[in-house]
Amino acid sequence: MSIEKKIYNGYAFSENEREKGAINYEIYQELKAKYKIKGVLSAPTEQDLLSYDFVYSIKVGYAHWDCTVYKFPKSMSISEQALIIDGGNLCFGFSERGNIINISTD
């Protein structure tokens, strides 16, 4: 059975979870080829913002990451941003709180 090619948010323990994970990773690879991406440890430098299309940082919490996106292409969806931050995964999902993307890790 073939499933739709889209970003799957929180697919762990669902039907076709392996296929959903493979599709997410495929989309992630396409995004990596299309955009220059940089994760930073703290606030980005001016050079980071000039040189990259997508710039973000991660603050690790218990069973989640709080992620701040400093720069992204206007055409990029929140799902695409979350997928990039989570390295093509999103098996436990993400949510958005204001300007913070919360990636569930457990």
PyMOL commands that set and color helices and strands:
alter all, ss='L'
color gray80, all
select helices_A, chain A and resi 17-34+46-51+78-85
alter helices_A, ss='H'
color red, helices_A
select strands_A, chain A and resi 37-40+54-61+64-71+94-97+100-104
alter strands_A, ss='S'
color yellow, strands_A
deselect
rebuild
show_as cartoon
